[in-house]
Amino acid sequence: MSIRDHFPIFQHKVYLNSCSQGALSTDVQRSYEAYLNDWDEKGSPWELWVERNEAARHAFAGLINADPNEVAVTTSVSAGVSALASALDFGGERNKVVVSDFEFPTVAQIWHAQERRGAKVVHVPAAGNLIPVERFAEAIDERTKLVSITHVSFRNGTRLDVGAILELAHRKGALVLLDSYQTLGTFPVDAKALKVDFLAGGVLKYLLASAGLAFLYVRKELLPDLQPTSMGWFSQASIFAMDVYANTPSPTARRFESGTPPVPSLYAGVAGIKLIQSVGVERIEAHIREITGAIKEGAMRRGFNLVSPVNPAHHGALITLRSHKVDLLVKRLEEGGIITSSRDNNLRISPHLYNDLSDVDRLMDCLTRHKELLV
Ligand SMILES: Cc1ncc(COP(=O)(O)O)c(C=O)c1O
């Protein structure tokens, strides 16, 4: 059985929209059935479901080479980052948050919400399809508390020079939050090797599961000094202590969790991550590089306007092309059985482990038929 056979959608569509939502596998479908069976057969197996939360924590930790105690299991990136924001103090001299213009809006919005608590948000603007490291160097200084960057931009597929930005930030004593939603599952992300302070992501896209499950990694040395005010019973040292007289946060990153975990999504998330790991992230990276290479080459040969950088070191699994009628183009492709998406005026094409070169041929044929929408 080839990996593509795990994804029934390919029997009738070319799926190229993993930056938005991974395709449904038979594995994830079965995991939802397992959830319903457990519920039906066992009644209310909360011990099992709390164990499932731990399984998700271990799966995330394994994926990014972290200790499970450094991982909070959350229902969205927004929930994790909001809990983190609630633990940061913006009252003193060090109150600056440096945010790239390539961020997913939710992250930037959360930092702007901290302005009421004293935060000064500074944006690092793009220069065309890149944000040069020098721009970060200009923005990060001794007053910077946090640098909040995306690993790969959801808008155009550009990959930031995370290593260089981390070095700049740490030299000035600032912390770094990396939003790896658009990279997890597409190439190895090692929180320890990166020496990143915080890292967030979720399972919806290249981790092949569905809505409701995400995580926040917090470097363990930082945990004792971070006391979130966004809390819940699942963030307590003892979840089932049921103490109404005190807030006793967990000593681990679980203190960034909240209420009842998203049980069905835990089943699906673990199944999606297992499928990725059964193939291996390094192999997936090489495969995606071949497919994105063919997309770029085919687009440039036909004179289409490539927005993503040409150099594979500067883009992720997402390749974008400029279109002056992008909604219509997405519709035309859909009519041709090809699923893509758009942001700004960019057509977003995001292959994954399940795509092959025949998908690129079909895409190029369809784009050529509608090239008046592209050039
Ligand atoms: C880079 C990035 N961050 C975050 C999110 C989503 O965040 P949340 O889980 O809060 O919806 C997305 C996509 O939906 C994304 O592309």
Ligand as a Chemical Component Dictionary entry (heavy atoms), coordinates in Angstrom:
data_LIG
# 
_chem_comp.id                   LIG 
_chem_comp.type                 NON-POLYMER 
_chem_comp.pdbx_formal_charge   0 
_chem_comp.three_letter_code    LIG 
# 
loop_
_chem_comp_atom.comp_id 
_chem_comp_atom.atom_id 
_chem_comp_atom.alt_atom_id 
_chem_comp_atom.type_symbol 
_chem_comp_atom.charge 
_chem_comp_atom.model_Cartn_x 
_chem_comp_atom.model_Cartn_y 
_chem_comp_atom.model_Cartn_z 
_chem_comp_atom.pdbx_ordinal 
LIG C1 C1 C 0 1.157  30.078 10.863 1  
LIG C2 C2 C 0 -0.176 29.790 11.497 2  
LIG N1 N1 N 0 -0.336 29.996 12.820 3  
LIG C3 C3 C 0 -1.519 29.764 13.423 4  
LIG C4 C4 C 0 -2.598 29.290 12.712 5  
LIG C5 C5 C 0 -3.904 29.006 13.391 6  
LIG O1 O1 O 0 -3.941 29.301 14.738 7  
LIG P1 P1 P 0 -5.139 28.760 15.672 8  
LIG O2 O2 O 0 -4.787 27.342 16.022 9  
LIG O3 O3 O 0 -5.135 29.653 16.828 10 
LIG O4 O4 O 0 -6.391 28.843 14.875 11 
LIG C6 C6 C 0 -2.469 29.064 11.323 12 
LIG C7 C7 C 0 -3.555 28.562 10.462 13 
LIG O5 O5 O 0 -4.685 28.416 10.678 14 
LIG C8 C8 C 0 -1.225 29.321 10.722 15 
LIG O6 O6 O 0 -1.057 29.131 9.411  16 
# 
loop_
_chem_comp_bond.comp_id 
_chem_comp_bond.atom_id_1 
_chem_comp_bond.atom_id_2 
_chem_comp_bond.value_order 
_chem_comp_bond.pdbx_ordinal 
LIG C1 C2 SING 1  
LIG C2 N1 SING 2  
LIG C2 C8 DOUB 3  
LIG N1 C3 DOUB 4  
LIG C3 C4 SING 5  
LIG C4 C5 SING 6  
LIG C4 C6 DOUB 7  
LIG C5 O1 SING 8  
LIG O1 P1 SING 9  
LIG P1 O2 DOUB 10 
LIG P1 O3 SING 11 
LIG P1 O4 SING 12 
LIG C6 C7 SING 13 
LIG C6 C8 SING 14 
LIG C7 O5 DOUB 15 
LIG C8 O6 SING 16 
# 
